[in-house]
Amino acid sequence: MSNTKDTQQADQRRRLLQGAALTLMATAVPLSAKAATQQIIAEDHWAQKGAVKLYLYRKRLADNRNAKSGQKPVLFLVHGSSFSGRGGFDLQVPGTENYSFMDEFARYGFDVWTMDHENYGRSSQTDSNSDVRSGVEDLKAAMPVVERVTGQKTFMFYGQSSGALRLGVLAMEEPDRVERVVLDAITYTGEGAPEIMRRRANIAASRPATSVQPRKRASMPSSPATTRRRSIPKCRRHWATMNSSSPTGRRTAPTSIWRFICRWSIRNGCSVPFA
């Protein structure tokens, strides 16, 4: 019974990700043989949120035009609680084709962006626990930079897990910035929400003592990058080189739970539906 339920959940997860991709690709041009072999260029950018420096990362085809000419549609990827922008959306795994989310959508004609939220990756390390409100302010600080560089005012967005929560708030507060939104693995956090009630019952055991908690190489974040066994060492190395701790803003799971998540992901061939 348990194996059947796990298989059903895995199938639901795959359909969700496929649907998200199709929603975004509805505005993209077909992937041509030329685009598949064209050079993809990457750029680093920075935004400022008060004293906090926020790292932005951009990838697109080298000719800066898609097959129908004109500006590329901007796709902005919002990461969750467990991983930084590049670690989750642009992990390069030797021997695996089309593994990078950013590379794949760049080939489809998008101008693809992501960012490291405060306390993640290359962005400033502070005493903040990087909760949802902090992440929304990060996104608001990033938008003028993307507009200045691309010349566009509205963008398409994909947010995963707590990134979907950040993105949902941004869409409500700055709707003029949003053309389309895909919310992947979002957790309902309203009164009586099953997941919140489950966590609340164990809050004493899982509550962190500080706004950040140490990372261990044995632990593993849930992300699109952890869907295949061969990617795990690569993801661990990327994760470990960025920061020695991670914010507690949207999750309080101890290392033992993340080990379970990693095993679950390998068995089902997909990433976990929460972070």
DRENDO-1510 file (C-alpha; in Angstrom, 1 decimal, always signed):
<recs>
REC; n; res; u; v; w
REC; 1; MET; +0.0; +0.0; +0.0 .
REC; 2; SER; +2.8; +2.4; +0.9 .
REC; 3; ASN; +4.7; +1.7; -2.3 .
REC; 4; THR; +1.5; +2.4; -4.3 .
REC; 5; LYS; +0.9; +5.7; -2.5 .
REC; 6; ASP; +4.6; +6.7; -3.1 .
REC; 7; THR; +4.3; +5.9; -6.8 .
REC; 8; GLN; +1.1; +7.9; -7.1 .
REC; 9; GLN; +2.7; +10.9; -5.4 .
REC; 10; ALA; +5.7; +10.6; -7.7 .
REC; 11; ASP; +3.4; +10.6; -10.7 .
REC; 12; GLN; +1.5; +13.6; -9.4 .
REC; 13; ARG; +4.8; +15.5; -8.9 .
REC; 14; ARG; +6.0; +14.7; -12.4 .
REC; 15; ARG; +2.7; +15.9; -13.9 .
REC; 16; LEU; +3.0; +19.1; -11.9 .
REC; 17; LEU; +6.5; +19.9; -13.2 .
REC; 18; GLN; +5.5; +19.0; -16.7 .
REC; 19; GLY; +2.5; +21.3; -16.5 .
REC; 20; ALA; +4.6; +24.1; -15.2 .
REC; 21; ALA; +7.0; +23.8; -18.0 .
REC; 22; LEU; +4.2; +23.7; -20.6 .
REC; 23; THR; +2.6; +26.8; -19.1 .
REC; 24; LEU; +5.8; +28.8; -19.4 .
REC; 25; MET; +6.7; +27.4; -22.8 .
REC; 26; ALA; +3.4; +28.4; -24.3 .
REC; 27; THR; +5.0; +31.8; -25.1 .
REC; 28; ALA; +8.3; +30.4; -26.2 .
REC; 29; VAL; +9.3; +29.5; -29.8 .
REC; 30; PRO; +10.0; +25.9; -30.7 .
REC; 31; LEU; +13.5; +24.7; -29.9 .
REC; 32; SER; +15.4; +24.6; -33.1 .
REC; 33; ALA; +18.5; +22.6; -33.9 .
REC; 34; LYS; +20.4; +25.9; -34.1 .
REC; 35; ALA; +19.2; +27.0; -30.6 .
REC; 36; ALA; +20.2; +23.6; -29.2 .
REC; 37; THR; +23.8; +24.2; -30.2 .
REC; 38; GLN; +24.1; +28.0; -29.7 .
REC; 39; GLN; +26.3; +29.4; -27.0 .
REC; 40; ILE; +24.6; +30.4; -23.8 .
REC; 41; ILE; +26.1; +33.4; -22.0 .
REC; 42; ALA; +25.9; +34.0; -18.3 .
REC; 43; GLU; +26.1; +37.3; -16.4 .
REC; 44; ASP; +26.4; +38.3; -12.7 .
REC; 45; HIS; +24.4; +41.3; -11.5 .
REC; 46; TRP; +23.8; +42.8; -8.1 .
REC; 47; ALA; +20.8; +44.5; -6.3 .
REC; 48; GLN; +20.8; +46.4; -3.0 .
REC; 49; LYS; +18.3; +46.0; -0.2 .
REC; 50; GLY; +19.4; +48.6; +2.3 .
REC; 51; ALA; +22.8; +47.3; +3.5 .
REC; 52; VAL; +22.2; +43.9; +2.0 .
REC; 53; LYS; +23.8; +42.9; -1.3 .
REC; 54; LEU; +21.7; +40.5; -3.4 .
REC; 55; TYR; +23.3; +38.4; -6.1 .
REC; 56; LEU; +21.4; +38.0; -9.4 .
REC; 57; TYR; +22.3; +35.6; -12.2 .
REC; 58; ARG; +21.3; +35.7; -15.8 .
REC; 59; LYS; +21.5; +33.2; -18.8 .
REC; 60; ARG; +20.4; +33.6; -22.4 .
REC; 61; LEU; +21.4; +32.7; -25.9 .
REC; 62; ALA; +24.4; +34.6; -27.1 .
REC; 63; ASP; +22.7; +36.3; -30.0 .
REC; 64; ASN; +20.2; +37.9; -27.6 .
REC; 65; ARG; +17.3; +37.1; -30.0 .
REC; 66; ASN; +15.0; +34.2; -30.4 .
REC; 67; ALA; +14.0; +32.6; -33.7 .
REC; 68; LYS; +11.2; +35.1; -34.3 .
REC; 69; SER; +13.5; +38.1; -33.4 .
REC; 70; GLY; +12.7; +40.7; -30.9 .
REC; 71; GLN; +13.2; +40.8; -27.1 .
REC; 72; LYS; +13.3; +37.5; -25.2 .
REC; 73; PRO; +10.6; +37.1; -22.6 .
REC; 74; VAL; +12.1; +37.3; -19.1 .
REC; 75; LEU; +11.7; +34.3; -16.9 .
REC; 76; PHE; +12.6; +34.8; -13.2 .
REC; 77; LEU; +13.2; +31.8; -11.0 .
REC; 78; VAL; +12.6; +32.0; -7.3 .
REC; 79; HIS; +14.3; +29.5; -5.0 .
REC; 80; GLY; +12.9; +27.9; -1.8 .
REC; 81; SER; +14.3; +27.5; +1.7 .
REC; 82; SER; +16.8; +24.8; +1.0 .
REC; 83; PHE; +19.1; +25.9; -1.8 .
REC; 84; SER; +20.4; +29.0; -3.6 .
REC; 85; GLY; +19.5; +30.2; -7.1 .
REC; 86; ARG; +22.3; +28.7; -9.1 .
REC; 87; GLY; +22.6; +25.5; -6.9 .
REC; 88; GLY; +19.0; +24.6; -7.7 .
REC; 89; PHE; +18.3; +26.0; -11.1 .
REC; 90; ASP; +21.7; +25.9; -12.9 .
REC; 91; LEU; +23.5; +22.8; -11.5 .
REC; 92; GLN; +25.9; +21.5; -14.1 .
REC; 93; VAL; +26.2; +17.7; -13.9 .
REC; 94; PRO; +28.8; +16.2; -16.3 .
REC; 95; GLY; +27.5; +13.3; -18.4 .
REC; 96; THR; +23.9; +14.5; -18.1 .
REC; 97; GLU; +22.3; +16.4; -21.0 .
REC; 98; ASN; +19.8; +19.3; -20.5 .
REC; 99; TYR; +20.1; +19.1; -16.7 .
REC; 100; SER; +20.3; +22.8; -16.0 .
REC; 101; PHE; +16.8; +24.4; -15.7 .
REC; 102; MET; +18.2; +27.8; -16.8 .
REC; 103; ASP; +20.1; +26.4; -19.8 .
REC; 104; GLU; +17.0; +24.5; -21.1 .
REC; 105; PHE; +14.7; +27.6; -20.9 .
REC; 106; ALA; +17.4; +29.8; -22.4 .
REC; 107; ARG; +17.4; +27.5; -25.4 .
REC; 108; TYR; +13.6; +27.9; -25.6 .
REC; 109; GLY; +14.1; +31.6; -26.1 .
REC; 110; PHE; +13.8; +33.0; -22.6 .
REC; 111; ASP; +16.0; +35.5; -20.9 .
REC; 112; VAL; +16.4; +33.5; -17.6 .
REC; 113; TRP; +17.1; +35.1; -14.3 .
REC; 114; THR; +17.4; +33.9; -10.7 .
REC; 115; MET; +18.8; +35.3; -7.4 .
REC; 116; ASP; +20.2; +34.3; -4.1 .
REC; 117; HIS; +18.0; +35.6; -1.3 .
REC; 118; GLU; +19.5; +37.2; +1.8 .
REC; 119; ASN; +21.7; +34.6; +3.6 .
REC; 120; TYR; +21.9; +32.3; +0.6 .
REC; 121; GLY; +24.7; +31.7; -1.9 .
REC; 122; ARG; +26.6; +34.8; -2.8 .
REC; 123; SER; +24.2; +37.3; -1.2 .
REC; 124; SER; +25.0; +39.0; +2.1 .
REC; 125; GLN; +25.1; +36.9; +5.2 .
REC; 126; THR; +23.2; +38.5; +8.1 .
REC; 127; ASP; +21.5; +37.7; +11.3 .
REC; 128; SER; +18.1; +37.5; +9.6 .
REC; 129; ASN; +16.3; +34.2; +9.3 .
REC; 130; SER; +15.2; +35.1; +5.8 .
REC; 131; ASP; +11.5; +34.6; +6.2 .
REC; 132; VAL; +8.9; +35.1; +3.5 .
REC; 133; ARG; +8.6; +38.8; +4.0 .
REC; 134; SER; +12.3; +39.2; +3.7 .
REC; 135; GLY; +12.2; +37.2; +0.5 .
REC; 136; VAL; +9.5; +39.4; -0.9 .
REC; 137; GLU; +11.6; +42.5; -0.3 .
REC; 138; ASP; +14.5; +40.8; -2.0 .
REC; 139; LEU; +12.4; +40.3; -5.1 .
REC; 140; LYS; +11.3; +43.9; -5.0 .
REC; 141; ALA; +14.9; +45.1; -4.9 .
REC; 142; ALA; +15.8; +42.8; -7.8 .
REC; 143; MET; +13.0; +43.9; -10.2 .
REC; 144; PRO; +14.5; +47.4; -11.1 .
REC; 145; VAL; +17.8; +45.7; -11.9 .
REC; 146; VAL; +16.1; +43.3; -14.3 .
REC; 147; GLU; +14.1; +46.1; -15.9 .
REC; 148; ARG; +17.2; +48.3; -16.4 .
REC; 149; VAL; +19.2; +45.4; -18.0 .
REC; 150; THR; +16.4; +44.0; -20.2 .
REC; 151; GLY; +14.4; +47.1; -20.9 .
REC; 152; GLN; +11.2; +45.2; -19.9 .
REC; 153; LYS; +8.8; +46.0; -17.0 .
REC; 154; THR; +6.8; +42.8; -16.7 .
REC; 155; PHE; +8.2; +39.3; -16.3 .
REC; 156; MET; +7.2; +35.7; -16.0 .
REC; 157; PHE; +8.0; +33.9; -12.7 .
REC; 158; TYR; +8.5; +30.4; -11.5 .
REC; 159; GLY; +8.6; +29.9; -7.7 .
REC; 160; GLN; +9.2; +26.6; -5.9 .
REC; 161; SER; +8.2; +25.7; -2.3 .
REC; 162; SER; +8.7; +28.7; +0.0 .
REC; 163; GLY; +9.8; +30.6; -3.2 .
REC; 164; ALA; +6.2; +30.1; -4.3 .
REC; 165; LEU; +5.1; +31.8; -1.1 .
REC; 166; ARG; +7.5; +34.8; -1.7 .
REC; 167; LEU; +6.3; +35.0; -5.3 .
REC; 168; GLY; +2.6; +34.9; -4.4 .
REC; 169; VAL; +3.0; +37.9; -2.1 .
REC; 170; LEU; +5.0; +39.8; -4.8 .
REC; 171; ALA; +2.2; +39.1; -7.3 .
REC; 172; MET; -0.4; +40.5; -4.9 .
REC; 173; GLU; +1.7; +43.6; -4.0 .
REC; 174; GLU; +3.2; +44.4; -7.4 .
REC; 175; PRO; +0.8; +42.9; -10.0 .
REC; 176; ASP; +2.1; +45.3; -12.7 .
REC; 177; ARG; +5.4; +43.4; -12.6 .
REC; 178; VAL; +3.8; +40.0; -13.3 .
REC; 179; GLU; +2.9; +38.6; -16.7 .
REC; 180; ARG; +2.6; +34.9; -15.7 .
REC; 181; VAL; +3.2; +32.9; -12.5 .
REC; 182; VAL; +3.9; +29.3; -11.8 .
REC; 183; LEU; +3.7; +28.3; -8.1 .
REC; 184; ASP; +5.3; +24.9; -7.6 .
REC; 185; ALA; +5.0; +22.9; -4.4 .
REC; 186; ILE; +3.4; +25.7; -2.5 .
REC; 187; THR; +2.3; +24.9; +1.1 .
REC; 188; TYR; -1.0; +26.3; +2.2 .
REC; 189; THR; -0.3; +28.1; +5.5 .
REC; 190; GLY; -3.7; +29.3; +6.5 .
REC; 191; GLU; -5.5; +28.5; +9.7 .
REC; 192; GLY; -6.0; +24.7; +10.0 .
REC; 193; ALA; -3.6; +23.9; +7.2 .
REC; 194; PRO; -2.7; +20.2; +7.5 .
REC; 195; GLU; +1.1; +20.7; +7.0 .
REC; 196; ILE; +1.2; +23.6; +9.5 .
REC; 197; MET; -0.7; +21.7; +12.1 .
REC; 198; ARG; +1.6; +18.7; +11.7 .
REC; 199; ARG; +4.7; +20.9; +12.2 .
REC; 200; ARG; +3.1; +22.7; +15.1 .
REC; 201; ALA; +2.6; +19.4; +16.9 .
REC; 202; ASN; +6.3; +18.8; +16.8 .
REC; 203; ILE; +7.5; +22.4; +17.1 .
REC; 204; ALA; +9.3; +21.9; +20.4 .
REC; 205; ALA; +11.6; +19.3; +18.9 .
REC; 206; SER; +12.2; +21.0; +15.6 .
REC; 207; ARG; +12.4; +24.7; +16.7 .
REC; 208; PRO; +15.9; +26.0; +15.9 .
REC; 209; ALA; +17.8; +27.8; +18.7 .
REC; 210; THR; +19.1; +30.5; +16.3 .
REC; 211; SER; +18.1; +32.2; +13.0 .
REC; 212; VAL; +20.5; +29.9; +11.1 .
REC; 213; GLN; +21.5; +26.3; +11.6 .
REC; 214; PRO; +24.8; +24.6; +10.6 .
REC; 215; ARG; +24.9; +22.6; +7.4 .
REC; 216; LYS; +26.4; +19.1; +7.2 .
REC; 217; ARG; +27.7; +17.5; +4.1 .
REC; 218; ALA; +25.6; +14.5; +4.8 .
REC; 219; SER; +22.4; +16.5; +4.7 .
REC; 220; MET; +20.7; +17.3; +1.4 .
REC; 221; PRO; +18.2; +20.0; +0.3 .
REC; 222; SER; +15.1; +19.1; -1.6 .
REC; 223; SER; +15.4; +20.7; -5.0 .
REC; 224; PRO; +15.2; +20.0; -8.8 .
REC; 225; ALA; +18.9; +19.3; -8.6 .
REC; 226; THR; +18.5; +16.2; -6.3 .
REC; 227; THR; +16.3; +14.2; -8.7 .
REC; 228; ARG; +19.1; +11.8; -9.9 .
REC; 229; ARG; +21.6; +9.9; -7.9 .
REC; 230; ARG; +24.6; +11.1; -9.9 .
REC; 231; SER; +23.8; +14.8; -9.1 .
REC; 232; ILE; +24.0; +14.4; -5.4 .
REC; 233; PRO; +27.8; +14.7; -4.9 .
REC; 234; LYS; +27.8; +17.7; -7.3 .
REC; 235; CYS; +24.9; +19.3; -5.4 .
REC; 236; ARG; +26.6; +18.7; -2.1 .
REC; 237; ARG; +29.8; +20.3; -3.2 .
REC; 238; HIS; +28.1; +23.4; -4.6 .
REC; 239; TRP; +26.0; +23.6; -1.4 .
REC; 240; ALA; +28.9; +23.2; +0.9 .
REC; 241; THR; +31.1; +25.8; -0.9 .
REC; 242; MET; +28.5; +28.6; -0.7 .
REC; 243; ASN; +27.7; +28.7; +3.1 .
REC; 244; SER; +28.3; +26.8; +6.3 .
REC; 245; SER; +24.8; +27.5; +7.6 .
REC; 246; SER; +21.3; +28.0; +6.3 .
REC; 247; PRO; +18.4; +30.3; +7.4 .
REC; 248; THR; +15.5; +28.8; +9.3 .
REC; 249; GLY; +12.9; +31.2; +7.9 .
REC; 250; ARG; +10.6; +28.6; +6.2 .
REC; 251; ARG; +11.7; +25.2; +7.6 .
REC; 252; THR; +12.9; +23.7; +10.8 .
REC; 253; ALA; +13.6; +20.1; +9.8 .
REC; 254; PRO; +16.6; +18.5; +11.5 .
REC; 255; THR; +19.3; +16.8; +9.5 .
REC; 256; SER; +17.8; +13.3; +10.0 .
REC; 257; ILE; +14.6; +14.4; +8.1 .
REC; 258; TRP; +16.7; +15.8; +5.2 .
REC; 259; ARG; +18.5; +12.4; +4.9 .
REC; 260; PHE; +15.0; +10.8; +4.6 .
REC; 261; ILE; +14.0; +13.3; +2.0 .
REC; 262; CYS; +17.1; +12.5; +0.0 .
REC; 263; ARG; +16.4; +8.8; +0.0 .
REC; 264; TRP; +12.7; +9.4; -0.9 .
REC; 265; SER; +13.7; +11.5; -3.8 .
REC; 266; ILE; +16.1; +8.9; -5.3 .
REC; 267; ARG; +13.5; +6.1; -4.9 .
REC; 268; ASN; +10.7; +8.1; -6.6 .
REC; 269; GLY; +12.8; +9.9; -9.2 .
REC; 270; CYS; +11.6; +13.3; -8.2 .
REC; 271; SER; +12.1; +16.1; -5.8 .
REC; 272; VAL; +10.1; +16.4; -2.6 .
REC; 273; PRO; +6.8; +18.3; -2.7 .
REC; 274; PHE; +7.8; +20.6; +0.1 .
REC; 275; ALA; +10.8; +22.4; +1.5 .
</recs>
